[in-house]
Amino acid sequence: MAELSDQMKDQLARHFMEAIPHARSLGMALTLIENGVAETTMPYDKKLIGDPSTGVIHGGAVSALMDTCCGAAVMSHPDSPLGTATIDLRIDYMRPATAGQALLAHAECYHVTRSIAFVRATAYDEDRSRPVATVTGAFTVERPPNDAKADPAGGQA
């Protein structure tokens, strides 16, 4: 099977993210996608508030932003040819996001094996010197049947 070009992979990742209902509902936008790196923004929205007394966005929305951004990074990696799904995502909340501010997630797919991609990401509000949260994750690597990278003998992994 022919390799996908970097541009085609980026377009596939962009389309994949736009097709995810929760990403659309949360207002996520992919702002950077290239060679295993992605950035995604999510605007502040009152419907996402987790604590009405402070106006802070719920941690679940932060987690969804980071998970989605990580998936886009995996899909754009040169060694990850098709789709992906989250296997494991560990999130560390460093501080509450500032009420009223949009969030930005930056993800990097730093290693891809035959069947698993490893990703790390950070979420920020307007203060880029103080992360809101960090994640590390493992994602599936979907390969087409008979992909030589999947199995050196040419079979399925």
N, C-alpha and C positions, 0 to 999 in steps of 0.2 A: 504494500500500500504506500502511496506517495506521502511524503512528509507534508504537513501543513506549514505554510509560510508564517513568519512571526505576525504579519499583518492579519492573516486569516485567523490565527489563534486569538489575537486581541479582539477582533470582531466577534468571534464565537463567545469569548468571555463576556464581552459587553452585552451581546444578545441574551446570553444565559442570565445575567444579572437583571436585565430589564424584564425578563419573563417571570421572575420570582415574585409572586403576589405580595409577600410581606415586605420585600424591598421597595416595591412601588407604593404600598400603603404607608410605609415609614418615610417616604420621600427620599430614599437613598439615590445618590448619583455617583457614577464612576467617573472620577476626574483624572486618573492616571492609570494606564495599563501598559506594561512592557516587560518582557523577559523575566517573568516571575515576580514582578513588583506591581502592586495595585494600591490606589488610594481611592477612598470612598467617603463622601460627605453625607450627613444627615442633618436636616434643619431642626432647630428647636421647634417643638410643637406641644401645645398644652395637653393634647390627648396622650402624650407620652410621659407625663409627669407621674412619678412614683410616690412622691411625698408632697401632698398639697400645701403643707405648711412652709416648705422651702422652695417649691417649684423645680426641684431636681428631676432630671429624666430618669426613668426607671432603669435599673441595671439590666433587665431583659432586653430593652431596646439597644443598649450599649453592646450587649453580647451579640445580638442579631446583626448589628452593623459590622462588628469585627469578624464574625463567622462568615458573612457574605463577602467581605473584602478579602479574607483569606482564600475563599473558594475561587475568586477571580484571579488572585495571584497564582494559584496552582494551575488554573486553566491556561494562563499566559506563559507558563514556564516552557522553555524549549524542549524539555524531556517529558512533558506531560501532554500527550496528544489529544485527548478527548475530555469528557466530563469528569466530575469529581463529586464526592460526598464526604461529609465530616465523619471521621471515625472517633476522634477524641479532641476536645477543646478544653484547655485549662485557662481560666481567666483569673487574673489578680486585679481587683479593684483598688487603685491607689488612693483615690479621693473622689468625692462627688463631682460630677460635671457642674460647671457654673450655670445656674438658671438663666435662661434667655439666650444662651449661646449655642451655635451649631457645633456638631462634632465632626472630626476628621479621623478616619482610620487609615493607617499606613501598614501594609502587609508585605512580607517578603517570603517567597517560597525558596528556601535555602538549600534543600536537598531532596532529590527524587530517586527512589529505588524502583525496582521492577513493578511494585504494586502500591507503594505508599509515598506520599509527599509530605514533607515537614515544613511547617510555616510558623513564623512569629509575627506578631503585629502589636501596634501601639495605637491607642485612641487618645485624642487631644480635644480640648475646646480651644478657645482663642489663645490660651496660655500654653504655647508649645514647649515651654521649659519644664512643665509639670504634667506628666501623663495622667490621664483619667484612669486608664486601665491598660494592662498588657495581656497578651495571650500567647500560648504556644499550642500548636495543634498538629494532628495527623489527619491526612485526607486520603481517600482512595485515589488511585490512578487508573482511569479507565482506558484500556488499550483495545484496539481493534483485534479481531481474531487473526492469528498467524502473523502477528507483529514480531519481527526479529528481535526487538528490544525486550519484548515480554519474555521470550524464551529463546536462547541462542540456537536451539534445535529447530525453531520455527513453529512450535506448537503454542497452544494457549497456556498462559500462566495460571 
